[in-house]
Every structure is written in structure tokens, then in C-alpha cells.
Amino acid sequence: MPPPLSNRFFHLSMEVSFSDWKVWSYVNGIDSSIIAFLHYDSEKLFAFDPTKNEKSFPTPRSWEYVDKILSSNINNKLLIETISGAIGEESATSFMAFRKVMDRLPNIDNLLAGDEVEVEHNSQVLFALIAGIISNLRQDKNITKIDNALKFSLTLPKEFSVMLVKDMQQNEIEVERSNFWDSWVEEFAYLLT
């Protein structure tokens, strides 16, 4: 842009923050598979490469488009093509492969009701499960559900237990009221520094 024209605009430098976007995404009801995928691979939140001549690439805005595509009930045959149009083929392929993990999740309603559930301790599955738990708790912050989520977190690998609790706190889910809070703090407080 020529300097005289450039001088007619404000120029702001901004950075993309996954943690900020994640808070926004829960508040705005973004599909939990998108949140889980970007938790798993946060570099896919914004992946613009000026050396490539791509028409589509992942940005916070284009992930919001993906959410709208997913909620439109588009034909499965067109889904990958449509999502590719929003975030690019490479990111769309990775995202759709990740979505297949969602089929391996336990029933989150049963988990939050306190039922015993089988969970694979695979990082993709755990990222997806945490996003699903947070989405569910944002809709219903019932103390029994919070208790069961915190009790369940004690069975997770340490980093995922801490991630779940931090996400609960960031989403104003009053985890500190839980009957399992003291047990959780005793177990994991050293990781919260």
C-alpha cells in the first residue's frame, strides 16, 4: 500500500491467543469438536503462510464458519469440501480425522451423572472429552455434575486433570464448591503454579 494511502488508516498489530479464543468459543457455543481439535493442535487456530497462494486458511473467523457449516447439517459427501473452503484442505483433513475420535468418547451425560465409564487414555480422546465436559457444564452448572466431573478428573493423567479444572474455572464453573475440591487440591496443587 502506498504510504499516503497507508497513512489514512489505523494500523494495529494483534496476536492470536488460543486461550482467549477458547474462552470466547465456549461462551458462543462453538462446536466442541472444534474446541477439542484446536486444544489438541492450537497452531491450527491461525495458520496463514504468505508464501503460499492459498485462498482458504485457518483463522479464528474461519473456524467460526466451520461451526456454522457443522450446524447446517450439510451432506457428509460435501462436508470435507465445504470445510476445506473455509480453512484449507490440509487443516480440514486433519480436523475431520480428529472428529472421528469423537465416536470413541463415553457418553458425557452418563459420566456427569456419576456412572462408571470406560475412557481411552489417548491424548486426542482426552482433549475431545474435556471439551465435551466443559460444553455440557456451561449449559448446566449443577453441583452434582461438577462433583462428578471433579471426581472423574482424579482418574485422568495429571496434565489432563489440571486442564479440565482450569477450563472449568475459566468458564465460571464453580469447581471450588465441589465435595471433591479438597481431594483434588491435595493431589494437584503443586501443578497449578
C-alpha positions in Angstrom: 0.0 0.0 0.0 1.5 3.4 -0.9 2.5 5.4 2.2 0.0 8.3 1.6 -2.9 5.8 1.4 -1.5 3.8 4.4 -1.4 7.0 6.5 -5.3 7.2 6.2 -5.8 4.1 8.3 -5.1 2.9 11.8 -2.6 0.1 11.9 -2.8 -2.3 14.9 -0.7 -5.3 15.5 -2.6 -8.2 17.1 -1.7 -11.7 18.2 -3.9 -14.7 18.1 -4.3 -16.3 21.6 -5.8 -19.8 21.8 -6.6 -19.4 25.5 -8.6 -16.2 24.8 -10.3 -17.8 21.8 -11.2 -20.9 23.8 -13.0 -18.8 26.4 -14.8 -16.9 23.6 -15.7 -20.2 21.9 -17.3 -21.8 24.9 -19.3 -18.6 25.6 -20.5 -18.5 22.0 -21.4 -22.2 21.7 -18.8 -23.3 19.2 -19.0 -27.0 18.4 -17.0 -28.9 21.0 -15.2 -30.9 18.3 -13.6 -27.6 17.0 -12.6 -26.6 20.5 -11.1 -30.1 21.2 -9.2 -30.1 17.9 -7.7 -26.7 18.5 -6.8 -27.6 22.0 -5.0 -30.6 20.5 -3.3 -28.5 17.8 -3.6 -24.9 18.7 -1.3 -23.8 15.8 -4.2 -24.6 13.6 -6.2 -21.7 15.1 -4.3 -19.3 12.8 -2.1 -20.7 10.1 -1.5 -18.1 7.4 1.6 -18.5 5.3 2.2 -15.5 3.0 4.5 -17.6 0.8 1.6 -19.9 -0.2 -1.1 -18.8 -2.5 -4.0 -20.3 -0.6 -7.5 -19.0 -0.9 -8.5 -20.5 2.4 -6.6 -21.0 5.7 -7.4 -21.3 9.3 -8.2 -18.1 11.3 -10.5 -17.6 14.3 -13.1 -16.2 11.9 -12.9 -19.2 9.5 -13.3 -21.6 12.5 -16.5 -19.8 13.3 -17.5 -20.6 9.7 -16.7 -24.2 10.3 -19.0 -24.2 13.3 -21.8 -22.8 11.1 -21.1 -25.5 8.4 -21.3 -28.2 11.0 -24.6 -26.9 12.4 -26.1 -26.7 8.9 -26.5 -30.5 8.6 -24.7 -30.4 5.2 -24.5 -33.7 3.3 -21.5 -35.7 4.5 -20.1 -36.0 1.0 -19.9 -32.2 0.7 -18.7 -31.6 4.3 -15.0 -32.0 3.8 -15.1 -29.9 0.6 -17.1 -27.2 2.3 -14.8 -27.1 5.4 -11.8 -27.1 3.1 -13.3 -23.9 1.5 -13.2 -22.3 5.0 -9.9 -23.4 6.5 -8.0 -25.0 3.6 -7.6 -28.7 2.6 -4.8 -29.6 4.9 -6.5 -28.3 8.1 -9.8 -29.7 7.0 -8.4 -33.1 6.5 -6.7 -33.0 10.0 -9.9 -31.7 11.6 -12.1 -34.4 10.0 -9.7 -37.1 11.0 -9.8 -35.8 14.6 -13.6 -35.7 14.6 -13.6 -39.5 14.1 -12.1 -39.6 17.6 -15.4 -38.2 18.9 -17.0 -41.5 18.2 -14.7 -43.1 20.8 -15.9 -40.9 23.7 -18.0 -42.2 26.5 -21.5 -40.7 27.0 -20.8 -37.4 28.8 -24.3 -37.3 30.3 -23.6 -40.6 32.0 -20.2 -39.5 33.1 -21.6 -36.4 34.7 -24.4 -38.4 36.3 -21.6 -40.4 38.1 -21.8 -43.6 36.1 -18.7 -45.6 35.6 -17.4 -45.1 32.0 -14.5 -46.5 30.0 -12.2 -43.9 28.7 -9.2 -44.4 26.4 -6.2 -42.5 27.7 -5.3 -41.3 24.2 -4.5 -37.5 24.0 -6.9 -36.9 21.2 -9.7 -38.6 23.0 -9.0 -36.8 26.3 -8.9 -33.4 24.6 -12.2 -34.1 23.0 -13.7 -35.4 26.2 -12.6 -32.3 28.2 -14.2 -30.0 25.6 -17.4 -32.0 25.8 -17.5 -31.9 29.6 -17.0 -28.1 29.6 -19.7 -27.6 27.0 -22.1 -29.7 29.0 -21.3 -27.9 32.3 -21.6 -24.5 30.7 -25.2 -25.4 29.9 -26.0 -26.9 33.4 -23.7 -25.9 36.3 -25.5 -28.4 38.6 -23.3 -29.1 41.7 -23.8 -32.9 41.3 -22.4 -32.7 37.7 -19.5 -30.6 38.9 -18.8 -33.1 41.7 -18.8 -36.0 39.2 -16.6 -34.1 36.8 -14.1 -33.4 39.5 -14.2 -36.9 40.8 -13.6 -38.2 37.2 -10.7 -35.8 36.8 -8.9 -37.6 39.6 -8.7 -40.7 37.3 -7.1 -38.7 34.4 -3.4 -38.2 33.7 -2.2 -35.2 35.7 -1.9 -32.8 32.8 -5.5 -33.5 31.7 -6.9 -33.3 35.2 -5.3 -29.8 35.6 -6.5 -28.8 32.1 -10.1 -29.8 32.9 -10.1 -27.9 36.2 -8.5 -24.8 34.7 -11.1 -24.8 31.9 -13.9 -25.2 34.4 -12.5 -22.1 36.3 -12.1 -20.1 33.1 -15.7 -20.9 32.3 -17.0 -19.8 35.7 -17.9 -23.3 36.7 -17.6 -23.1 40.5 -15.4 -26.2 40.9 -14.3 -24.9 44.3 -17.8 -25.8 45.7 -17.3 -29.4 44.8 -17.1 -32.0 47.6 -14.0 -33.3 45.8 -12.2 -30.0 45.6 -10.1 -30.6 48.7 -9.0 -34.0 47.4 -8.2 -32.5 44.0 -6.2 -29.7 45.5 -4.3 -32.1 47.7 -3.4 -34.2 44.7 -2.6 -31.5 42.1 -1.9 -28.1 43.8 1.8 -28.3 43.0 0.9 -28.3 39.3 -1.0 -25.0 39.5 1.9 -22.6 40.0 
